[in-house]
């Protein structure tokens, strides 16, 4: 090989090594001889098991087996380059790769290939040179490998699809290289560890108390992990956390949180607080309309702008990219529409974290959710003969308290805990059974309660002390999630504690003409007779 050819070739090899060096390395093939018809492979590691790696040729390398190879952009890429002010210097006559490209720095090439990937998608897609599924590794981790074989000489843009992670584009090369030591040409094949981003997200419920599984620390737990219980009308605290994804190469980087509360939960927008979290877990409160935009009215998920959500937080990427994480906390109220017990899907709260380098490329999304359970009480009023009786009234309170709960009547014998938004005229503390002696109370938290009879059915004696009972979730504990079932519940009414209240009849008093009256009359006659007899006896003596 001539000195001039070797000098020119050294520049080409240097840029190929630099491009590969953005994300990986190169290695010589083990084949003994390299010919112009030789093919090679590229290998991409650090991808998810089952994801697919695709290769698209962007530079065509031709070689006659002896002289310096030639480098040309493929036609689609060359045409596009000629229309781009930032990159038209990369292409010369006959689609030739120019020194402007060969001498470009790595950071700019990284952005360039992101632009190429964005441009040649969908209808404008480049012809796929090959693809391979990633194998090996562990499910859920980015430690699998994909190898695409039988590739001719060229530079290949690679993309990874089918995984949860957001992968940066690689540019890997298959080309002949002259080895000055062996005086032979070698086949160089590209290998790279894919760089990827995943936003580890975490949603928790009432994480400041330790009597339940809050879900804190259970990242990306779709379909969700974390549950607690609460009464209708009471507030629940939620915490949302997410890594800040690396979108530094994005043309239009977007980073969103979209949170969806079920019908049984009412958002309290004024309680929403947003923080940036540094690598030492130190938090700094972020500023609305500067660091992020909060939408609580008519909010929709950004990936389709159609799906309704409770609120979105649109982070200004340049304002938050310096943080390791973001943290949001807020409160919601359990409302009148809350479902009782383990009913599916229950009172769920779902967090979606969405991000993209460019919205036209599609969105990456991670999901986590938690649940809120609330329970009920089912009372049956019985008489002495174990038959249901009507006419009784009760009041409900925490055990040992006479501060009776306010409730709202839904129908005869059916009540729910009142909320702050209920009209005063609709609130009462009186719980009246229906015509069949049934009483249902909805929206109770776990705890100890007293049911006090305030009015007995006609002809029955009012209870002199409250009926105490305990609502306890069947599985809920600091280590086991709540499931919405109540201990001792009826199989036909899950989530409700069953309670039977029995009254005794009032004792009957004697009435005129009865046997009782006769007894008193006879006793009176005997007393009078006895008195007369005593008087006569004293007179004789």
Beta strands, then each sheet from edge to edge (+ up, - down):
strand 1: 24-28
strand 2: 40-47
strand 3: 52-62
strand 4: 70-73
strand 5: 128-133
strand 6: 144-151
strand 7: 154-161
strand 8: 166-167
strand 9: 170-179
strand 10: 184-193
strand 11: 196-197
strand 12: 201-205
strand 13: 227-229
strand 14: 235-243
strand 15: 254-261
strand 16: 265-267
strand 17: 273-277
strand 18: 283-285
strand 19: 292-295
strand 20: 311-315
strand 21: 325-334
strand 22: 347-356
strand 23: 364-373
strand 24: 375-382
strand 25: 393-398
strand 26: 407-411
strand 27: 414-417
strand 28: 427-428
strand 29: 431-432
strand 30: 438-444
strand 31: 447-455
strand 32: 467-471
strand 33: 496-502
sheet 1: 1+ 10- 2- 6+
sheet 2: 1+ 10- 9+ 7- 3+ 4-
sheet 3: 1+ 10- 9+ 7- 3+ 5-
sheet 4: 8+ 11-
sheet 5: 12+ 14- 21+ 16-
sheet 6: 12+ 14- 21+ 17- 18+
sheet 7: 13+ 23+ 22- 15+ 20- 19+
sheet 8: 28+ 26- 27+ 30+ 24- 33-
sheet 9: 29+ 25- 31+ 32-
end
